[in-house]
Amino acid sequence: MSAFSTFGVRVGRHVGIYGAGSVGLLLLTIVNLAVLTRFLVPAAFGRYALFLVFSALLTMLYNLVSMRGGLKTVFGGAGDDDDDDDDDDEEVREGTSRRALGTALILTVLVAGVGMLVIWPLAPWLAGLLVGDPAQSGLVMWAAAAGGFGAVWRLAGAVTRKERRPKAFIVLQMARPLLVLAATVPLVAAGLDVEGAVLGLAGGSGLAMLAALVLTRKSFQLAFSREDLGTIARRGTPFVPYILSYWTIQNGGIFILARHVPAAEVGFYRVATGVAAIASYAVSAFLRASGPMRREPIHAGVKNERSDAAAGGVLATYFCIATVGLMLVLAIAADLLIRVAPPAYEAAAPLIPLIALGFILHGWLKIIRRTSKIQNSRNIYIGLVVLAGFIFVGAAFLLIPPLGTYGAALATSIAFAVAAGLLLLRSQRGPKPIAYSYKRVGAAIVIAAACYGAGRGLAAILPEPVASLAQVAAIFAYLPLLVLARAVPRAHLQPLRNIAVATVPRRRRTKAANGGVKLKKLSADQRAVLELLVRERRPVEDVAPVVGASDEAVTLTFVAALRRAGGVGKPSSDDARIGHYLLSLAPVAERDQLWKRMDSAGTDPLDTDALVLTLERVRGAPPEAWEIR
């Protein structure tokens, strides 16, 4: 299997984990909508949505510098949510990552505390601005508290993703909506209406924050360093206009809507956004899985095997084809999906595909950013996002008065479409254009449009349940038609099948009784070293005196044992460095920087990756594999 295919399968495995988590998040979102919309009429739900978005605004503001700056200081790359910078990494100083993360967390708490003090005297005015009732100032404070708790939860959760701990990340992502739901239901059921929903939001967010701190406790040190604070501020400040613009595009529409349409219309828009989040979760699952994976040796192997332009072109092409199919599903199934809410919310159904289009165009912008190779790309990207923010605001004020909720959805799509188009144009006119397959993407769009037209047309003339079956058939026709039209070449089917199979989360088991490694072939010295280092998890400096050898000799014996156990290549001059990397107990952020230096020095990435996988198999080998007969 080629390095590119191997990388695809590895990403697919992580996409499966993130995807499973996204399905769980989606189900929680739907359950949340189903429950709250049965207790809150559209107008009340619209008021709750404004408090919810206000809380999200504060979370973003509290994280404004600490999130990006902290992650960039700790891990070398920014990586906010599903976005990762790969071309502007900065060195992580050894031994400082835990302290730097602790500083970022404390900074977030301090900023949130100051924010509460500022909001307190302004609460009546803010309540009047949000829902037209200054008497709701207490709910403003509770929403502000939820925003502060959410800021700490969000930063800690991002750490698990950057450390390539997808299961921990998913647990934290699901914890907040689950805890919020658990806290909210009894309150709104008791008749507290919007007040109960906001109180539940604050209580659930506080519990989620505590869970995040517990799961990441080994990644940070509770220390506040002025040196780290300066670094965090310096590395995070350039992203401030970018973050503000992104948030405005994704969330600002609801505030503008509230000034021009009744509260019930705001409720419709919020419900449609919750259902259309299917697109957002799917796009994020891929981006979140593939971003951190680019810091592993296998990604360097991909770059050595084929050009960045070719690899990026394949990645972007299939991302576009997949998201076009996702758009087809949401467009056809919108009437069915809206049934998670009571009949009073049926008017929100046509909004679902329009809002989903904005999420998908947002994903296209990020995938173009990730695959393009242009000078000063970060600043160009930030500038285009800021431009998109201004375009969104202008389009929203222009389109919302005549079109209402449809105007808000269109404004988002227009903003992301312009930014993505300009970035693509800049990339393709540069010295290293990405090898996108416009013909195949265009064919996918035409096929999806034909399937949508056929499905809707048949549904209009056929009786139920035949009409629904016709629409389902139109959705399933998309994939075979892609193959028939050669939008997906037949030669790609097997690699795509391997990636698709890898996305199905399952416990990896090997049929071999020895766990896939040949430990019985090891010499006595190799076996002793491997048992001490891997099975007993003792550090090299403790093992060296036990076996009567130097630290370097123990490391070399360890690598030789892995090579023999896994049948991996031949000894090389880099084995000492590879062994140091494999046995490093440093935080993931520092190990990633170690690999980056090794890669720059010419260490074979595929050889290193094979040894990494062998070490994983040795760690997971059953007890009988270690028995000597």
Secondary structure, 3 states (H helix, E strand, C coil): CCHHHHHHHHHHHHHHHHHHHHHHHHHHHHHHHHHHHHHCCHHHHHHHHHHHHHHHHHHHHHCCCHHHHHHHHHHCCCCCCCCCCCCCCCCCCCCCHHHHHHHHHHHHHHHHHHHHHHHHHHHHHHHHHHHCCHHHHHHHHHHHHHHHHHHHHHHHHHHHHHCCCHHHHHHHHHHHHHHHHHHHHHHHHCCCHHHHHHHHHHHHHHHHHHHHHHHCCCCCCCCCCHHHHHHHHHHHHHHHHHHHHHHHHHHHHHHHHHHHCCHHHHHHHHHHHHHHHHHHHHHHHHHHHHHHHCCCHHHHHHHHHCCHHHHHHHHHHHHHHHHHHHHHHHHHHHHHHHHHCCHHHHHHCCHHHHHHHHHHHHHHHHHHHHHCCCCCHHHHHHHHHHHHHHHHHHHHHHHHHHHCHHHHHHHHHHHHHHHHHHHHHHHHCCCCCCCCCHHHHHHHHHHHHHHHHHHHHHHHHCCCCHHHHHHHHHHHCHHHHHHHCCCCCHHHHHHHHHHHHHCCCCCCCCCCCCCCCCHHHCCHHHHHHHHHHHHCCCCHHHHHHHHCCCHHHHHHHHHHHHHHHHCCCCCCCCHHHHHHHHHCCCCHHHHHHHHHHHHHCCCCHHHHHHHHHHHHHHHCCCHHHHCCC
